[in-house]
Amino acid sequence: MEIIVTDERDERFIEFCESFGCVMDEPQVVLLLANYNSTVGCASFKVFDADSIEIISLFVDASKNREEISYKLIKQLEKIAIDLGFKASCVFLDEEDLLFDIFKKLDYQTVSIGDEILIKKEFRSLV
């Protein structure tokens, strides 16, 4: 996995991320998973509140390892969030969203149900 860190607004990178549904108008962390010359997946988060991040995009190209790749991208986002000092992760999903089961398997709990479902995971403290 190649992680690109930049504090400059590279328009090509922004355009590439937006093609996967990542909205680049707010500060966020974006992961791109590449396999040789093609992008296999993309995931990103932004700050939700003082203690939490919100996963705002998860894209995985059609492949037989789609669920496994999704898990790895989410777990990597969580690791980065923990390293940055966040205590939880949340995501808004529709009830029919295919990702709902993936997040449930990763210990996300339903917080509220409305037009969208808010699910959240509290990170375990090692202290």
N, C-alpha and C positions, 0 to 999 in steps of 0.2 A: 504494500500500500504506500503510495506517495502522498505525503502531506505537504501542502504548499502554504507557507506562512508569509504574509505580506501586509504591510501597513499602508501601502499605496493602492490607489484605485486603478487597477489594470483593467481597462475596458474589455479586452478580449476575455479575461477570466470572468468578469461580470456577465458578459453576454453568454459565455459557455454555461455558467451556473444557472442563469435564467432559463436556458433551454431545457433544464431539468426541473423547473418550478421553484428554484431558490430565488427568493426576492432579496435583492442586494441593497435595499434602501435603509437597512438598519444594521448596526454592528452585529456580527455573528461569526460562528465557527462553521466552516464548510469542509467536508471531507469528500475527496474524489478518489474512488477506487479504480485503478487502471490496470488493464491486462494487455501488455505490449502496446499496441497503438489504439486500443479502444477503451472507452470508459465503461466499466461494469456496473458501477453504482455511485450514488451521491447521497449524502445526508448532511443536514445542517441544524444548528440550534441558535437561538438568541436568548438574551436575558429575559426571564418572565417576571421575576421579582427579586428582592434582595438575596433570597436563598435558593432560587430555582431557575432552571433553564427550561425553555420550551423547544421541543424538537419540532421544527417547522417544515422539514422536507425529508423524504426518504424515497429514493428512486433506485430500483435495481433492474438492470436490463434482463430481458427474458433469458433464463438459463435454468438448467436442472438444479442448480444450487441456490436458487432464489431465496429460500427461507434461511439457509445457513449464512448467506452473505448479508441478509437483512439483520440477523442477530449480531454479526460481527460489527457492522456499521453502527448499530445502536449501542453496543457495549463500548465501542471506541469513543463515541460521543459522551457516554456516561463517564468514562475514564478521564477524558479531557475536562469535563465539568467538575469532577471531584478534584483534579489537580488545580483547578482555578478557585477552589474553595466553596463550590456550590453544594447544597445538602439534598437536593431533590431534582427530579426531572418530570416534566409533564408534557402531554400532547393532547390536542383536540382531534377527535375522530368522529366520523359518521358511524352509526350503528352497523351499517352494512360494509364498512371498510374492511378490506382483506387484512389490513395490518392489525386489526383489533386483537385477533388471536395471537399474533406474534408478540405484541406488547404484554398481553395477559401471561404468556409463558415466561416472560422476563420479569414477573412480579409487579406489574403495574396494577394499581387498584382504581376502581371507578370512584371519582370524587363527586361529580355532578352530571346530571342528565338534563339536557335541554335540546336546543336545535342541534348542538354538537355534544358529544360526550367528552368530558374532561377526565383523563386518567393520569395517575401520578405515581411515582416511585420515590420513596425516601431512600437515600443511599445509606448503607450500613456504615457506622463509624468503626474504625479500627482502634480507636483510643479507649 
